[in-house]
Amino acid sequence: MGKPFKGELKKLSETIRWAGQQDVTRIARFLFAENKQIPLVCIGSGGSFSACHYAVQLYQHCNGVLAQAMTPLQLMYAGHNIIRSSKLLFLSASGKNKDVLNAIKYSVKYNETGMMSLTLRKKNPTEELLEQYPKVLRWCEDIPSEKDGFLATNSLIATITLLCKAVGSKFQDSSFKLSDLQPATWNLKLDSIQNFIVLFGALGEPVAWDIESKLTEAALGSALLSDYRNFGHGRHHWFAKKGGNSCIIALVTPVERELAYKTIGCLPKDVPVIYLETELETPAASIDLLIKAFHFVNELGIARGIDPGRPGVPSYGRTLYNLDYFKLINRILPSEKALDVAVLRKLGVAGMENKPLREYYSEACKRFVKQLNKGKFTTVAFDYDGTLSASDHTSRYTKGLCDEIKNALLPLLENGVQIVVATGRGKSVGESFQESIEEKYWPQIKVGYYNGACLLVLGEEDKLKAWKKRPFDSELKALEEELKLRLTKGCVAYKFEERSLQLSIGGEMTQTESQLVYEICREIIWDKQMKGIRVWCSSHSMDIVVYREVSKLQVIEDPERTLCIGDYGMVEGNDYEMLTSKYSLSVDRVSKNAGSCWNIVPSGMKGLDATLYYISRMKVNEGKITCKFSV
């Protein structure tokens, strides 16, 4: 089992070159553009665990948000709330790792903030599994070096290089020189050293984890890991008692070079030290150090008479690797009650600790569902972006409804149900419906354009032209001009769209920039005492409206016979008002109102999947909808 390790090392340059040529846009968007404020958990086993630590470092450094590397089992022990509220990145070079597959199977049940897998072999089990879950992003290409030997080498260097490119770090494969170890290394008798204390700074940590992995997996020695300062808190005592067959491996970049030298300078002169150093200061420094670590492992293998690429595996090793424990996971991660999930979405984890409050909302949820099931609805009012259309950039500019939504709406229309759509957008929403729905059903569909300011039957979009010619509200214009003064366009790439009673702000902004613009708009409204103006957020932009004339509530003509479904029910959201109806459901964010705006879909569902779930629980008879929900 395995391949000669030395042969694996010869392919590293080609692997780095290949990874540097790949399109990593999807990885970059997931890690560094979308939901940057949400913590990340990166999951992997064995060699991939080192890459997890690298991804975590990049995420923390670039986004200023905590991230954690975990094994699949650690993720299970972390519990539902961590899985639900964190972005999850799964790394598995072959895509065959059973532990990772088990973790994915459970994570798709609970995660509501984003998941992605990165594999390096097409048509692998992870890819096949995720075909069932389109909400999980995937990146998969065939690595040219094919399968690794016993230890992760080319797959690891490829994964780390892909992540390095995704963060925008510029490098060339020639940047990584396979330089010799420093002379002190060659004076050591590696065959007599059994214990290695690996010291590292920030960019060296993923490499330290990989050294530990390789030394342990190939039975080349034991490894203890420590950063340079934690080493000073007792770990140095190892050399006072067990120093005879031990040495230090010092991973050094320019950032911590002075600290590394001072730390090691405090030790007795007879403590052996192997320096692995790089002159790079960017994230590419980890790649350079990793290559040097690979060569050190090769030298150690030669000294031990063990080929790290094929050290020999005992039969019980295969048994352990293939251990079937999936049925035991329910004891580690027991299933959740639907009622608890719904209440958690209202209160958050901290709120659930207040027993009287939890019980109050639990009873309110039961009453809400009972009330909903008693209702008889002739109309369903939907938000559009995030509810009937995915909120990503591509979906926003795709004409027509997706097939799943179209096929779910048709039975409602065929049975005489009225559909109302409330959107902050203009005619593009009407065009999507016309593209997807037969013309005979158009009279049953109304669209409330510009957040309900202009309610038209589908097919009457020409009337929008006259509406758009109405003068732009002077107070909105004043806010726009004030925003330009407080935040010049050169700082943030915002874009204005003036629409009579609505000012829409979009453009190529990051979530952080969008939040900044939103808060400045709120400050302007307060400072200037613009009492008739409101600012609402949607899944893709924000709308500032003349409140006395613009409201999604205007699309609801008969509140007792209308079921409302939206995605942004929080008080700042553009669906908030519509979802104050006592018959209202959210497919994502909810308000704190115990009497409305509940999200009662199963854990792990949101957006279009949640909309489809709600529709699946509706029964239509002679133009009237009854619901069958349970919590």
Secondary structure, DSSP 8 states (H G I E B T S, - for coil): ----HHHHHTTHHHHHHHHHTS--HHHHHHHHTSSTTS-EEEE--TTHHHHHHHHHHHHHHHH---EEEE-HHHHHHH-HHHHHHSEEEEE-SSS--HHHHHHHHHHHHH--S-EEEEESSSS-HHHHHHTT-TTSEEEE---TT-S--SS--HHHHHHHHHHHHHTT----GGG-------HHHHTS-GGG--EEEEEE-TTTHHHHHHHHHHHHHTTS-EEEEEETTGGGTTGGGHHHHHGGGEEEEEEE-TTTHHHHHHHHHTS-TTS-EEEEE-S--STHHHHHHHHHHHHHHHHHHHHHT--TT-----HHHHHHHT---GGGHHHHS----HHHHHHHHHHHHHHTT-HHHHHHHHHHHHHHHHHHHH--BSEEEEESBTTTB--SHHHHT--S--HHHHHHHHHHHHTT-EEEEE-SS-HHHHHHHHHHS-GGGGGGEEEEHHHHTEEEETT-TTHHHHHHTS---HHHHHHHHHHHHHS-TTTS-EEEEEETTEEEEEES--HHHHHHHHHHHHHHHHHTT-TTEEEEE-SS-EEEEETTT--GGGG-S-GGGEEEEEEE-STTBTTTTGGGSSSEEEEEE--S-TTS-B--S-TT--HHHHHHHHHHTEEEETTEEEE----
